Amino acid sequence: GNDQQLEADYVCVACGGYPKSAMFEWLKQLGHSISEPVPSLFTFNMPGHPITKLMGVSVTNARVKIIATKLEQDGPLLITHWGLSGPAILKLSAWGARELSTKDWQFSIHVNWLPEYNEHSLRERMQELRFEMAAQKISGKNPFGLPNRLWEFMLEQCGIKAEIRWADLPAKLQVQLAKMLTAGEFQVKGKTTFKEEFVTAGGITLSEIDANTMMSKKAAGLFFAGETMDVDGVTGGFNFQHAWTSGFIAARSIAQM
């Protein structure tokens, strides 16, 4: 039962990230400081946004910037039935974990679907296309390598009719399309629920742990491994690697005591 008491020479806390700081209370009583846990590596929710109809469509490289912050990441981007995901989004959520939690996960982003262009250089390229592909329908051939469903969605959002030819694309619509492709604005209204994100940022303050042994500097015989510490990495296996490595160091240290 919960009232069971066990005595041990050494204890290793390796129970993962807690979503609530109250769960760290017993460690505070031993003298440890806790960095408030917040979600990290989560996807962006955009409920009801028309782009979610393109769920399953992905691009190999996009640039995502959180408006009014310095947070920006490039990488693969995936459209889901709830919003946006993929490495670009996950990395952004990791670097911005604390800042986004203060915004209650309500913020706006700019997406550049063609990060090799900015709005100005894309408009220049469109001018060239008006001559190079003059007689071709703008919807018939996508000159930028985007998935066709995404290209058609962009045209539709700008009010560009499928049958219009490149030569006949008005300047006003060129401007709209260039802005949509290089700085499309989206409202994010939440994240994946707390149980569904991959990791938490926050936990036992690292300065209170001996990195060579993973032993507490506050309580002899107490060790830590994994996400219970204030460690979180970007997507790509870094969180797994930290868990395995810190677990190995803690186990080896205990064995040598």
C-alpha positions as CSV (number, residue, x, y, z in Angstrom):
1,G,0.0,0.0,0.0
2,N,0.9,3.7,-0.1
3,D,1.9,3.6,3.6
4,Q,4.6,1.1,3.0
5,Q,8.1,2.2,4.1
6,L,11.3,0.9,2.7
7,E,14.8,1.6,3.8
8,A,17.7,1.6,1.3
9,D,21.3,2.6,1.3
10,Y,20.9,4.3,-2.1
11,V,17.8,5.5,-3.9
12,C,17.7,6.5,-7.6
13,V,14.8,8.7,-8.7
14,A,14.1,7.9,-12.3
15,C,10.3,8.4,-12.7
16,G,10.2,10.7,-15.6
17,G,8.9,14.3,-15.9
18,Y,6.1,15.3,-13.6
19,P,3.5,17.7,-15.0
20,K,2.9,19.3,-11.6
21,S,5.5,20.8,-9.3
22,A,3.5,19.5,-6.2
23,M,4.8,16.0,-7.1
24,F,8.3,17.2,-6.3
25,E,7.3,18.3,-2.8
26,W,9.2,15.4,-1.0
27,L,12.4,16.3,-2.8
28,K,12.0,20.0,-1.8
29,Q,11.8,18.7,1.8
30,L,15.3,17.2,1.3
31,G,16.6,20.7,0.3
32,H,16.2,20.5,-3.5
33,S,15.1,23.4,-5.7
34,I,12.6,22.7,-8.5
35,S,12.4,24.5,-11.8
36,E,8.7,24.7,-12.6
37,P,7.7,22.0,-15.1
38,V,6.2,23.1,-18.4
39,P,5.4,21.0,-21.5
40,S,8.0,20.7,-24.3
41,L,8.0,19.1,-27.7
42,F,4.3,19.6,-28.4
43,T,2.4,20.2,-31.6
44,F,0.3,23.4,-32.4
45,N,-3.5,23.3,-32.3
46,M,-5.4,25.4,-34.8
47,P,-9.0,24.2,-34.3
48,G,-11.3,24.7,-37.3
49,H,-8.6,26.3,-39.5
50,P,-9.2,25.5,-43.2
51,I,-5.6,24.2,-43.6
52,T,-6.4,21.2,-41.4
53,K,-8.4,19.8,-44.4
54,L,-4.9,19.1,-45.9
55,M,-4.1,16.7,-43.0
56,G,-1.3,14.4,-44.0
57,V,0.4,16.9,-46.4
58,S,4.0,17.7,-45.5
59,V,6.8,19.8,-46.8
60,T,10.5,18.9,-46.4
61,N,11.6,22.3,-45.3
62,A,9.6,25.3,-44.0
63,R,10.5,28.2,-41.7
64,V,8.2,28.9,-38.8
65,K,8.5,32.0,-36.7
66,I,6.5,32.9,-33.6
67,I,5.4,36.5,-34.1
68,A,6.6,39.1,-31.5
69,T,9.4,36.8,-30.3
70,K,12.9,35.7,-31.5
71,L,11.8,32.1,-31.8
72,E,12.2,30.7,-35.3
73,Q,13.0,27.2,-36.7
74,D,13.5,25.5,-40.1
75,G,12.7,21.9,-40.9
76,P,10.0,19.5,-42.1
77,L,6.4,20.6,-41.4
78,L,3.4,18.3,-41.3
79,I,-0.3,19.4,-41.5
80,T,-2.5,17.4,-39.2
81,H,-6.2,17.2,-38.5
82,W,-5.7,19.4,-35.5
83,G,-3.1,21.9,-36.7
84,L,0.7,21.7,-37.4
85,S,3.3,19.2,-36.4
86,G,6.7,17.9,-37.6
87,P,10.3,18.6,-36.6
88,A,10.1,22.4,-37.3
89,I,7.1,22.7,-34.8
90,L,8.6,20.4,-32.2
91,K,11.9,22.1,-32.2
92,L,10.2,25.5,-31.9
93,S,8.1,24.2,-28.9
94,A,11.2,23.0,-27.2
95,W,13.2,26.3,-27.5
96,G,10.1,28.3,-26.6
97,A,8.7,26.0,-23.9
98,R,8.7,28.5,-21.1
99,E,7.8,31.6,-23.2
100,L,4.9,29.8,-24.8
101,S,3.6,28.6,-21.4
102,T,3.4,32.2,-20.2
103,K,1.2,32.9,-23.3
104,D,-1.1,30.0,-22.3
105,W,-0.2,28.6,-25.7
106,Q,-2.2,31.3,-27.5
107,F,0.0,33.0,-30.1
108,S,0.5,33.7,-33.8
109,I,3.0,32.3,-36.2
110,H,4.4,33.1,-39.7
111,V,5.1,30.1,-41.9
112,N,7.4,30.5,-44.9
113,W,6.6,27.4,-47.1
114,L,9.5,28.4,-49.4
115,P,12.4,29.5,-47.1
116,E,14.8,29.9,-50.0
117,Y,12.7,33.0,-50.8
118,N,11.5,36.1,-49.0
119,E,8.4,38.0,-50.0
120,H,10.4,40.3,-52.3
121,S,12.5,37.7,-54.1
122,L,9.4,35.5,-54.6
123,R,7.5,38.4,-56.2
124,E,10.5,38.8,-58.6
125,R,10.4,35.1,-59.4
126,M,6.6,35.3,-60.1
127,Q,7.3,38.1,-62.6
128,E,9.7,35.8,-64.4
129,L,7.1,33.0,-64.4
130,R,4.6,35.3,-66.1
131,F,6.9,35.2,-69.1
132,E,8.4,31.7,-68.8
133,M,5.0,30.0,-68.3
134,A,2.7,32.7,-69.8
135,A,0.2,30.4,-71.5
136,Q,0.0,27.8,-68.7
137,K,-2.7,27.8,-66.1
138,I,-1.4,28.8,-62.7
139,S,-3.1,25.8,-61.1
140,G,-1.9,23.3,-63.7
141,K,1.8,23.3,-62.9
142,N,3.3,24.1,-59.5
143,P,6.7,25.7,-60.2
144,F,7.9,25.7,-56.6
145,G,7.8,22.0,-55.8
146,L,5.1,22.3,-53.1
147,P,2.6,19.4,-52.7
148,N,-0.2,20.0,-55.2
149,R,-3.0,20.1,-52.6
150,L,-1.1,22.8,-50.6
151,W,-0.5,24.8,-53.8
152,E,-4.2,24.7,-54.7
153,F,-5.1,25.6,-51.2
154,M,-2.9,28.7,-51.3
155,L,-4.4,29.8,-54.6
156,E,-7.9,29.3,-53.2
157,Q,-7.0,31.3,-50.1
158,C,-5.8,34.2,-52.3
159,G,-8.9,34.1,-54.5
160,I,-7.0,33.0,-57.5
161,K,-9.2,31.1,-60.0
162,A,-7.8,27.8,-61.2
163,E,-8.2,28.6,-64.9
164,I,-6.2,31.9,-64.8
165,R,-2.9,31.9,-66.8
166,W,0.4,33.0,-65.4
167,A,0.5,35.9,-67.9
168,D,-2.9,37.2,-66.6
169,L,-2.1,37.0,-62.9
170,P,-2.8,40.6,-61.6
171,A,-0.1,42.3,-59.5
172,K,-2.5,42.5,-56.5
173,L,-2.9,38.7,-56.4
174,Q,0.9,38.2,-57.0
175,V,1.5,40.2,-53.8
176,Q,-1.1,38.2,-51.9
177,L,0.2,34.9,-53.0
178,A,3.9,35.8,-52.3
179,K,2.8,36.9,-48.8
180,M,0.8,33.7,-48.2
181,L,3.7,31.5,-49.3
182,T,6.5,33.3,-47.4
183,A,4.7,34.8,-44.4
184,G,1.4,33.1,-44.0
185,E,-0.1,34.0,-40.6
186,F,-1.8,31.4,-38.5
187,Q,-3.4,31.7,-35.0
188,V,-2.3,28.9,-32.6
189,K,-4.9,28.2,-30.0
190,G,-3.4,25.6,-27.7
191,K,-1.1,22.6,-27.8
192,T,-1.4,18.9,-27.5
193,T,-2.8,18.0,-24.1
194,F,-0.3,17.7,-21.2
195,K,-0.4,13.9,-21.4
196,E,0.4,13.8,-25.1
197,E,3.5,16.0,-25.4
198,F,6.8,14.1,-25.5
199,V,8.7,15.7,-22.6
200,T,8.5,18.3,-19.9
201,A,11.0,21.1,-19.3
202,G,11.7,21.7,-15.6
203,G,12.5,19.5,-12.6
204,I,15.4,19.1,-10.2
205,T,17.8,22.0,-10.6
206,L,21.0,20.7,-12.3
207,S,23.4,22.7,-10.1
208,E,22.3,20.5,-7.2
209,I,23.3,17.3,-8.9
210,D,26.9,16.0,-9.3
211,A,27.1,15.3,-13.1
212,N,29.9,12.8,-12.7
213,T,27.8,10.5,-10.4
214,M,24.2,11.8,-10.7
215,M,24.2,12.0,-6.9
216,S,22.3,14.7,-5.1
217,K,24.5,17.4,-3.5
218,K,21.7,17.9,-0.9
219,A,21.2,14.3,0.3
220,A,23.9,11.7,0.3
221,G,22.8,8.4,-1.3
222,L,20.1,10.0,-3.4
223,F,20.6,9.7,-7.2
224,F,18.7,11.0,-10.2
225,A,18.3,9.8,-13.8
226,G,16.3,11.0,-16.8
227,E,13.7,13.6,-17.1
228,T,13.0,14.1,-13.4
229,M,16.0,16.6,-13.8
230,D,15.6,20.0,-15.4
231,V,16.7,18.7,-18.8
232,D,14.9,18.7,-22.1
233,G,16.2,18.4,-25.6
234,V,14.9,19.0,-29.1
235,T,13.5,16.2,-31.2
236,G,15.9,13.6,-32.6
237,G,16.6,11.2,-29.7
238,F,18.4,13.6,-27.4
239,N,15.9,13.0,-24.5
240,F,16.2,9.2,-24.9
241,Q,20.0,9.5,-24.9
242,H,20.0,11.7,-21.8
243,A,17.8,9.2,-20.0
244,W,20.0,6.2,-20.9
245,T,23.3,8.0,-20.2
246,S,22.2,9.5,-16.9
247,G,20.8,6.1,-15.9
248,F,24.1,4.4,-16.7
249,I,26.1,6.9,-14.8
250,A,23.8,6.7,-11.7
251,A,23.8,2.9,-11.8
252,R,27.6,2.7,-12.2
253,S,28.1,5.2,-9.3
254,I,25.8,3.2,-7.0
255,A,27.6,-0.1,-7.9
256,Q,30.9,1.5,-7.0
257,M,29.8,2.9,-3.6
